[in-house]
Amino acid sequence: MSEPEILFEIKDGLGVITLNRPKVMNSISHGMILEMEKVLPGWEKDPKVKAVVLRGAGDRAFCAGGDVVGLYREMKDKTGGTVRRDFFRDEYIVNRRIYRFAKPWISLIDGIDMGGGVGLSAHGSHSVASEKFLFAMPETTIGLFPDVGGGYFLTRLQGALGTFLALTSHRLKAADAVWAGIVDAFVPSAKMNDLQAALGAADLDGPDADRKVDAVIARFAGDAGMPTLPGLMADIDKCFSADSVADIVARLKAQPGEWAAKQLAALLKLSPLSMAITLEQLRRCANRSFEDVMTIEYRMSQACMREGHDFFEGVRALLVDKDQKPKWNPATVEGVTRDMVEAHFKPVANDLFFD
């Protein structure tokens, strides 16, 4: 009998969730999302659960993202299935539940945290990273956009950092993630179990529960090292604050040095349409409520699920055939029209709204 993909346990007053697909870096399946939605409402009301702790099984990843290959297979099989519609809808409902959760939500991130994994960790009240931590929002590499609330938390980072991370899929280690505010603290991997035990032993009741969690985490927190982002922010702000992808490319071309050349090379490999809709997403989502952002992103997701979209070509090239040679349509930044971008933001039949 196969292991469950996700484990739930109440231990020492903590609702402990373990993402349990270590062989695929704990990537999120639709079934895992549905199980979370079954359990979380009850835990939120259960007086025996004082906080939720989320972890990933194995020693490599917290969660490397959503199971996008499954979406590709449904499209190729032409079964008329509904996963492409329901996966994003149910995932975003869980993201919103985490954001509004009435008790502390503590992600212990002892490994890779990317894409859909960030949607499970970034919106909770507390996130802790170890030396194994590696962050990225890599959706543009497969012709998608930084979803799971990326339009919310990326636009609230300083300067043009959110745009830089969204477009380039740049990877951050713990020191930079702490500096940027993407995670709250650094705790060595060897102390993660002790931290969970201390949370279980702590009194986390009352209106100041979050402050109490902060105090427990502070007992285990260490120095993540020197961040690299502070030295890059001037260049990031200069190049990635432009109003269009074409202007960002132009600024990178005009910027001397190895850093700009590296970012330019990265962008020129990506789907021009994906970059354009991502920039529009960030523009529209800035200063919007979390619920508004999730509605916008759901509409975008459904546009990306249409057969022939760059998303499926990106998944094919990077994750299925692995030839690393996607054929984007259109092939150039100049080929992306305003109508193509606007089509990703129109209401859909099964639209996502929250009370």
GITA-V380345 format. One record per helix or strand of 2 or more residues. SS is the DSSP state (A for helix, B for strand). FROM is the first residue (numbers start at 1). LEN is the number of residues. If there is no record, write none. Layout:
((SS;FROM;LEN) (SS;FROM;LEN))
This chain:
((B;6;6) (B;14;6) (A;22;3) (A;30;16) (B;51;6) (B;61;3) (A;68;10) (A;83;17) (B;104;6) (B;112;3) (A;116;6) (B;126;4) (B;134;3) (A;139;4) (A;150;7) (A;161;8) (A;174;7) (B;185;2) (A;189;13) (A;209;12) (A;229;3) (A;233;8) (A;245;10) (A;258;10) (A;272;14) (A;290;15) (A;310;11) (A;333;3) (A;338;8))
